[in-house]
């Protein structure tokens, strides 16, 4: 067998400027990876690097030749555990770059077996939770408009970005436009511990389901302070990056938010999900702003989750890859109708 590999950087315009407490982006740079076998089957994956975790499109492109050399040397698309171990040994950092290779190789392996990826893993598609749809920071008026648009599009679960001095005004606007929606809040590390407790008490008045990453990841005791006093469940995102982080947050949060671009691959995310469950945590899988070449792979982990936040491709204005139908927030794995992850060029 001879596997061949290639990659390219793509710049993806967003449908609307996306703002969180750390900043604003209008485009997303992803790096798409393709791995092909001698029969012409091709697996596709992508990296959505985050500067917050020390990666850019340039760093991804810099390390991908070394990572893809591992794939070509092993030359077996079904040696998934072996390849992911070798990828970590080759490049310990750069998890988004490793995730791109992992997704592409899993896509190819499932295509060669003629089954969707979730079936290759033996998962139950009917257990997939609905994904949330994210409303970024903006003016109160624009947040109201974006929320109304999301409701009209049929998304029943909304994730609201907060972390400003206008948080209650923004939440009022969201609740006014979406009186029946399930609301989740993400502060992206913007609050102090005492401020977070006060905010959580305020959020209960708006029927918020849970609060994600209220305080900086560098303050684990602050996170525990909030967890012990908050009337709402707390989720960890920036505080939960790798497998080793899961036991450390087990007495500080209720929910572990995993991301392929943080942990470096599908098999590692699976290990993290099982470890979190073993520590009594619920599990959510999130994403960056990503092409369907990445999101489609993440969707196949949905049956392992309690919550999903896999709307990254829904925020794009244009994506040359199609993926899994997420209309109304449903993750329709059992309606995929093709093998692999479901990512394909439009």
BELSUL-V847583 format. One record per backbone hydrogen bond with DSSP energy under -0.5 kcal/mol. CO is the residue of the C=O (numbers start at 1). NH is the residue of the N-H. If there is no record, write none. Layout:
BEGIN
CO_NH / CO_NH
END
This chain:
BEGIN
4_36 / 6_34 / 8_32 / 10_12 / 10_30 / 11_13 / 12_28 / 13_317 / 13_318 / 17_19 / 18_25 / 19_137 / 20_23 / 23_20 / 25_18 / 26_14 / 28_12 / 28_30 / 30_10 / 30_32 / 31_47 / 32_8 / 33_45 / 34_6 / 35_43 / 36_4 / 37_40 / 41_37 / 43_35 / 45_33 / 47_31 / 50_53 / 50_55 / 51_54 / 56_60 / 57_61 / 58_62 / 59_63 / 60_64 / 61_65 / 63_66 / 63_67 / 64_68 / 65_69 / 66_70 / 67_71 / 68_72 / 69_73 / 70_74 / 71_75 / 76_79 / 78_80 / 79_83 / 80_84 / 81_85 / 82_86 / 83_87 / 84_88 / 85_89 / 86_90 / 87_91 / 94_98 / 95_99 / 96_100 / 97_101 / 98_102 / 99_103 / 100_104 / 101_105 / 102_106 / 103_107 / 104_108 / 105_109 / 106_110 / 107_111 / 108_112 / 109_113 / 110_114 / 110_115 / 111_114 / 115_340 / 116_119 / 116_120 / 117_121 / 118_123 / 123_125 / 124_127 / 125_128 / 130_308 / 133_159 / 134_136 / 135_161 / 139_143 / 140_144 / 141_145 / 142_146 / 143_147 / 144_148 / 145_149 / 146_150 / 147_151 / 148_152 / 149_153 / 150_155 / 151_154 / 154_156 / 156_182 / 157_133 / 158_160 / 158_184 / 159_135 / 159_161 / 160_186 / 164_167 / 166_170 / 167_171 / 168_172 / 169_173 / 170_174 / 171_175 / 172_176 / 173_177 / 174_178 / 178_181 / 181_183 / 182_158 / 183_209 / 184_160 / 185_212 / 186_162 / 187_190 / 192_196 / 193_197 / 194_198 / 195_199 / 196_200 / 197_201 / 198_202 / 199_203 / 200_204 / 202_205 / 203_206 / 203_208 / 204_207 / 207_183 / 209_233 / 210_185 / 211_235 / 212_187 / 212_188 / 213_189 / 214_191 / 216_219 / 219_223 / 220_224 / 221_225 / 222_226 / 223_227 / 224_228 / 225_229 / 226_229 / 226_230 / 233_211 / 234_254 / 234_255 / 235_213 / 236_257 / 237_240 / 242_245 / 242_246 / 243_246 / 243_247 / 244_248 / 245_249 / 246_249 / 246_250 / 247_250 / 249_252 / 249_253 / 254_282 / 255_236 / 255_257 / 256_258 / 256_284 / 258_286 / 259_262 / 259_263 / 260_264 / 265_269 / 266_270 / 267_271 / 268_272 / 269_273 / 270_274 / 271_275 / 272_276 / 273_277 / 274_278 / 275_279 / 276_281 / 277_280 / 282_256 / 283_306 / 283_307 / 284_258 / 284_286 / 285_309 / 288_290 / 291_294 / 291_295 / 292_296 / 294_297 / 294_298 / 295_299 / 296_300 / 297_300 / 298_301 / 299_302 / 301_304 / 302_129 / 302_305 / 307_285 / 308_132 / 311_314 / 311_315 / 312_315 / 313_316 / 315_15 / 315_16 / 320_346 / 322_344 / 325_332 / 326_329 / 327_330 / 328_156 / 329_131 / 330_332 / 331_333 / 332_335 / 333_336 / 339_342 / 340_117 / 344_322
END
